Amino acid sequence: MTFTAWIKTITFYEILIGMKATMSHMVHYRPVTEQYPHEKRTLPDNYRGMLALLRYDDGTEKCVGCDLCEAACPSRVIRVVSAEVPGEPTKRYSKEYYMDMTRCLFCGLCVDACPVDALGMTREFEWSVYDKRQLHLNKEQLLAIGDRSFPVREKQLELQHPNVAFFNVAFKHLPQKPG
Amino acid sequence: MTELSLRLAVTFAQILAEMSIVMITVATMTYFERKVLGWMQDRMGPMEVGPYGLLQPVADGIKLFFKEDIVPAGANKAMFALAPMLTMVVSMIGFAVIPFGPNMTLDIFGITIKPFVVADINIGVLYILAIASIGAYGIILGGWASNSKYSLLGGLRAAAQVISYELNVGLALIGVLMLAGTLSLVQITEAQAGGFWHWFIWGGRPDGFFPIHTQIFAFVVFIISAVAETNRIPFDLPEAESELVAGFFTEYSGMRFAFFVSAEYANMTLVSCVAAALFLGGWNAPYPGTIFEYIGLEQLAWVEHIVWFAAKVYFFLFLFIWIRATLPRLRYDQLMRFGWKVMLPIALANIIITSITLYFFPR
């Protein structure tokens, strides 16, 4: 043991350095704590929160009942009961739409799978409940989440819009929009 | 009213006042420790109950009071109930000989009392050492009576640790006792009056400044052994939560648990008081006399003395928290080797050196 090492040992040199470190943290007090219920952290832009069903700007549901979200979901969260729109045999909608959010892992595959962008991920995450059954959501609840999280809605595409007119070959007898 | 009953009443009033001061200190320390530990670790500590969490001790007390009192199956019920009481009581009665303020007398209803010390007995240091040893029995009994292997291991560790380190506490105090020539804490403190160079940590003679009788090694040994004796980090082997759940009070809940915790804080306060009184001059200010005397308010000098004593005690309490925030826990063999092979020789050498210097330079 060298002389300097001996001096360092009997003067508690290493311990004093450690105590200086803790004291400097107390003097330069910058807590990393976020007082969660009182102040909330800023979420990233691509945050994937609670799922929601969306509407067009005229209030009609976007969902066409195609079941692709149900097929895409890895956790079998979604159950869709599809039905024809009464009086319009070529159009379908989801008669019933259930999500079991206790199983959801928020991967976002259902949102990617939706062909009409009827599903969205909101920035809500405070969904703690005392009763697990409250997380079994039906269509009305999912639409309500979408209504409060996405107040600006997409305009409904006209069936005769150039982008979708291709699918409407059977509707030539209907009056076409000009342009 | 006879004189005896009057004396009893006055003494009970003194004990009540001192007990409430100690309990308030304990409650403050539970809050202060979590707060300071949080600040040192870039956290905030308790913030929810009251402004800046100031009412957290009250909330903790109410919670612990209403918690279920669980006695484990197979526990020795009498010993299980006795252990927390024993620990709490002996941690409290040690304060009886601590002088909180100057050695003045007060005439009240025709009898003379010392307002700042409950019992000025002439074996004060011996009394404190004896009481601190009984405190170890509470811990050992609590560990044994719980009928749990973790508690038993914690109790056994506490036994071995307290015995090894109490030896060092006692030996570290001997130098101070030789310098003061008395065992009474009041007279030891009075021997250090007149400036910080008369404190025993510096060790100047009553007529000189040069630290010929310095007790700084004894002071360091005493502080380290005091940390070990109060089972604080880095010597908290008896309650090592990562190894032994909570050590000797694993099975305790509710008010019994609160007894153990407040006894720990009261013990911290007690060793801080002893360190302040024996090494840092107790109630004496680091300059000769007091400021109140200089400006002509001799009646209020005791306020300044009490403030100095409280400042020293709280410095030691802060030091305990500071050490806790810095150091990790020692391994058990390191703890034992440190106690017997490092602390003990230093304490013995300090006694010898102090004797030699006292022989050649008597006070």
Interface residues (C-beta under 8 A of the other chain):
Chain A: I15 G18 M19 A21 T22 M23 H25 M26 Y29 R30 P31 V32 T33 Q35
Chain B: V36 G38 W39 M40 Q41 D42 R43 M44 M47 W322 I323 A325 T326 L327
